[in-house]
Amino acid sequence: LHHDARGCGLKLARLYLSIGDAKAALSYLQKSFQEDAPQANHLALLGGILLKAKKHEQAERLYLLGAKTFPHDEAWLKRLASIYLQAQDNEKLFPTLEKLVVLDTESVAFRSKLAQLALEREDFEAAEHWAMDALYINIKNAPLHALRAEALTKSKQHSAAVKEYGYALQLDPDQLSWRLSLAQVYAEIGKTKEAKAELETILKRSPNFPGAKELAATLKDESP
């Protein structure tokens, strides 16, 4: 199609969208679309209509084309990430986020999600890495400290995990689940006194907090 024809199709599509006729808009966009020479605004509008119509596979194909054609524009990867997040397709979401953080060097959210996904797939080294990467951007993010602490615990780096839980609780002392996790780490490395102190704090605030009494019952009277 001639450039003017594509431009006309885009204008007509926007006109029909303005009066709520997405079906007609979609028709004009599809007729005027050139896959071998896509325009960014044309791709974005067409993909958006398809996504709203829950045609996720078609929208994904267009956004992949956008990411390939305009590799320095993070918007395409963000759109893809949104699709994969809604579909809970973590296998596609993870590498998409890895590409996004290269373009967006200040996003805590992308790095946090990467850390969370890595933890879920039991890649504790990657989880710790991405949590730390996010903390370089925002050192006062308590959930990130707790996430990193969990990754360190799972990889048996108990001393570092204790420190991370400590940072998390300094920032948000009311998170009893983190305090219980810290008590569990203390118990695992034989620091019974410290574990009991954390459990005492938990039970004072919430006498029936899940797991606290059970852990307390397993502890010996004195630390070795």
Secondary structure per residue as TSV (DSSP state, phi and psi in degrees):
chain	resnum	aa	ss	phi	psi
A	1	L	-	360.0	146.0
A	2	H	-	-67.6	149.6
A	3	H	H	-52.9	-41.0
A	4	D	H	-64.6	-35.9
A	5	A	H	-65.9	-39.8
A	6	R	H	-65.6	-42.6
A	7	G	H	-62.4	-38.8
A	8	C	H	-65.0	-41.9
A	9	G	H	-62.5	-38.8
A	10	L	H	-66.6	-42.5
A	11	K	H	-64.3	-42.9
A	12	L	H	-64.2	-39.3
A	13	A	H	-61.9	-43.6
A	14	R	H	-65.4	-36.2
A	15	L	H	-63.0	-47.6
A	16	Y	H	-67.0	-34.7
A	17	L	H	-63.7	-36.1
A	18	S	H	-65.2	-23.3
A	19	I	T	-105.8	11.7
A	20	G	T	82.8	16.2
A	21	D	-	-103.0	81.1
A	22	A	H	-68.8	-30.6
A	23	K	H	-64.1	-45.9
A	24	A	H	-66.6	-39.7
A	25	A	H	-60.8	-43.7
A	26	L	H	-61.5	-41.2
A	27	S	H	-61.6	-46.8
A	28	Y	H	-65.8	-38.5
A	29	L	H	-67.1	-41.7
A	30	Q	H	-67.7	-38.5
A	31	K	H	-67.1	-34.9
A	32	S	H	-96.4	2.2
A	33	F	-	-80.3	135.3
A	34	Q	-	-119.4	109.8
A	35	E	T	-69.7	-29.4
A	36	D	T	-80.6	-11.3
A	37	A	S	-148.4	64.9
A	38	P	-	-72.0	147.2
A	39	Q	-	-101.2	140.8
A	40	A	H	-59.7	-46.6
A	41	N	H	-67.9	-33.1
A	42	H	H	-67.1	-47.0
A	43	L	H	-59.1	-45.9
A	44	A	H	-63.8	-43.7
A	45	L	H	-68.0	-44.6
A	46	L	H	-64.0	-45.2
A	47	G	H	-62.7	-39.0
A	48	G	H	-63.9	-41.1
A	49	I	H	-65.1	-43.5
A	50	L	H	-64.4	-38.6
A	51	L	H	-66.0	-41.7
A	52	K	H	-65.3	-30.5
A	53	A	T	-84.0	7.0
A	54	K	T	63.8	26.9
A	55	K	-	-94.0	71.1
A	56	H	H	-65.2	-39.1
A	57	E	H	-66.0	-39.6
A	58	Q	H	-67.8	-41.7
A	59	A	H	-64.0	-41.5
A	60	E	H	-59.7	-43.7
A	61	R	H	-60.1	-41.4
A	62	L	H	-68.0	-40.6
A	63	Y	H	-69.6	-33.4
A	64	L	H	-64.2	-39.1
A	65	L	H	-63.9	-41.2
A	66	G	H	-62.4	-42.1
A	67	A	H	-65.9	-34.8
A	68	K	H	-74.0	-39.8
A	69	T	H	-77.8	-35.1
A	70	F	S	-123.5	69.9
A	71	P	T	-65.8	-17.7
A	72	H	T	-95.6	2.6
A	73	D	-	-102.9	108.5
A	74	E	T	-68.6	-13.4
A	75	A	H	-58.2	-36.1
A	76	W	H	-67.5	-42.2
A	77	L	H	-66.6	-35.7
A	78	K	H	-64.0	-40.6
A	79	R	H	-64.9	-41.8
A	80	L	H	-63.3	-43.7
A	81	A	H	-59.6	-38.7
A	82	S	H	-62.5	-42.0
A	83	I	H	-62.8	-47.4
A	84	Y	H	-68.4	-32.7
A	85	L	H	-66.8	-45.0
A	86	Q	H	-63.6	-38.0
A	87	A	H	-83.1	-5.0
A	88	Q	T	55.7	37.9
A	89	D	-	-94.6	81.3
A	90	N	H	-69.4	-25.1
A	91	E	H	-65.0	-34.2
A	92	K	H	-89.5	-30.5
A	93	L	H	-65.5	-42.2
A	94	F	H	-60.0	-53.7
A	95	P	H	-66.1	-27.8
A	96	T	H	-67.0	-42.5
A	97	L	H	-67.0	-35.2
A	98	E	H	-61.6	-37.6
A	99	K	H	-71.3	-37.4
A	100	L	H	-63.8	-39.9
A	101	V	H	-69.2	-20.6
A	102	V	H	-68.6	-37.0
A	103	L	H	-84.5	-33.4
A	104	D	-	-111.9	95.5
A	105	T	T	-81.2	-2.0
A	106	E	T	-117.6	6.9
A	107	S	-	-85.0	110.8
A	108	V	H	-72.8	-37.7
A	109	A	H	-60.5	-44.9
A	110	F	H	-64.1	-43.2
A	111	R	H	-68.9	-37.3
A	112	S	H	-62.2	-42.1
A	113	K	H	-66.0	-40.5
A	114	L	H	-60.3	-42.4
A	115	A	H	-63.0	-43.7
A	116	Q	H	-63.0	-45.8
A	117	L	H	-63.9	-40.9
A	118	A	H	-63.5	-39.5
A	119	L	H	-64.0	-41.6
A	120	E	H	-64.2	-33.2
A	121	R	T	-90.7	7.1
A	122	E	T	63.7	31.3
A	123	D	-	-98.0	81.4
A	124	F	H	-68.6	-32.4
A	125	E	H	-64.5	-43.8
A	126	A	H	-67.1	-39.0
A	127	A	H	-61.3	-45.1
A	128	E	H	-63.8	-40.3
A	129	H	H	-61.9	-49.9
A	130	W	H	-70.5	-33.3
A	131	A	H	-64.8	-42.4
A	132	M	H	-66.1	-39.0
A	133	D	H	-60.3	-40.4
A	134	A	H	-70.6	-35.7
A	135	L	H	-68.6	-26.3
A	136	Y	H	-62.2	-28.4
A	137	I	H	-84.7	-41.4
A	138	N	-	-139.4	92.5
A	139	I	T	-69.5	-15.7
A	140	K	T	-97.5	19.9
A	141	N	-	-88.8	99.4
A	142	A	H	-61.4	-45.8
A	143	P	H	-58.7	-32.8
A	144	L	H	-68.0	-39.5
A	145	H	H	-61.1	-42.6
A	146	A	H	-66.1	-39.1
A	147	L	H	-64.6	-44.6
A	148	R	H	-63.1	-38.6
A	149	A	H	-62.0	-40.3
A	150	E	H	-63.6	-43.0
A	151	A	H	-63.0	-41.1
A	152	L	H	-66.1	-37.7
A	153	T	H	-63.0	-45.7
A	154	K	H	-64.9	-27.1
A	155	S	T	-96.5	15.7
A	156	K	T	65.6	24.4
A	157	Q	-	-96.2	71.7
A	158	H	H	-67.6	-40.0
A	159	S	H	-62.9	-42.7
A	160	A	H	-67.1	-35.7
A	161	A	H	-64.8	-41.4
A	162	V	H	-58.3	-44.7
A	163	K	H	-62.7	-43.5
A	164	E	H	-65.7	-42.1
A	165	Y	H	-63.5	-35.1
A	166	G	H	-62.4	-44.2
A	167	Y	H	-61.6	-44.3
A	168	A	H	-60.7	-42.4
A	169	L	H	-76.2	-25.8
A	170	Q	H	-63.9	-38.4
A	171	L	H	-79.4	-32.2
A	172	D	-	-144.9	79.8
A	173	P	T	-68.7	-11.8
A	174	D	T	-86.6	-1.2
A	175	Q	-	-82.4	92.8
A	176	L	H	-69.6	-27.1
A	177	S	H	-65.2	-37.2
A	178	W	H	-68.2	-39.5
A	179	R	H	-64.4	-38.3
A	180	L	H	-65.5	-40.2
A	181	S	H	-62.1	-39.9
A	182	L	H	-63.9	-42.7
A	183	A	H	-60.7	-38.5
A	184	Q	H	-65.0	-39.3
A	185	V	H	-64.4	-45.7
A	186	Y	H	-58.2	-44.2
A	187	A	H	-63.1	-38.9
A	188	E	H	-66.1	-32.1
A	189	I	T	-99.3	11.3
A	190	G	T	83.7	11.8
A	191	K	-	-92.6	75.5
A	192	T	H	-64.8	-41.2
A	193	K	H	-58.9	-45.8
A	194	E	H	-67.0	-39.1
A	195	A	H	-62.3	-44.4
A	196	K	H	-63.0	-38.0
A	197	A	H	-62.5	-42.8
A	198	E	H	-65.9	-41.3
A	199	L	H	-65.9	-36.2
A	200	E	H	-61.9	-42.6
A	201	T	H	-61.7	-43.6
A	202	I	H	-61.9	-49.7
A	203	L	H	-70.7	-25.1
A	204	K	H	-67.4	-38.0
A	205	R	H	-83.8	-33.8
A	206	S	-	-147.3	89.9
A	207	P	T	-56.3	-25.7
A	208	N	T	-112.5	27.5
A	209	F	-	-61.5	127.9
A	210	P	T	-55.3	124.6
A	211	G	T	92.9	-17.9
A	212	A	H	-71.0	-50.1
A	213	K	H	-64.4	-36.7
A	214	E	H	-63.5	-42.3
A	215	L	H	-68.5	-41.3
A	216	A	H	-59.3	-36.9
A	217	A	H	-67.2	-21.0
A	218	T	H	-89.3	-9.7
A	219	L	-	-86.3	142.6
A	220	K	-	-77.2	167.0
A	221	D	S	-67.2	-33.5
A	222	E	S	-132.5	150.8
A	223	S	-	-71.4	148.0
A	224	P	-	-65.5	360.0
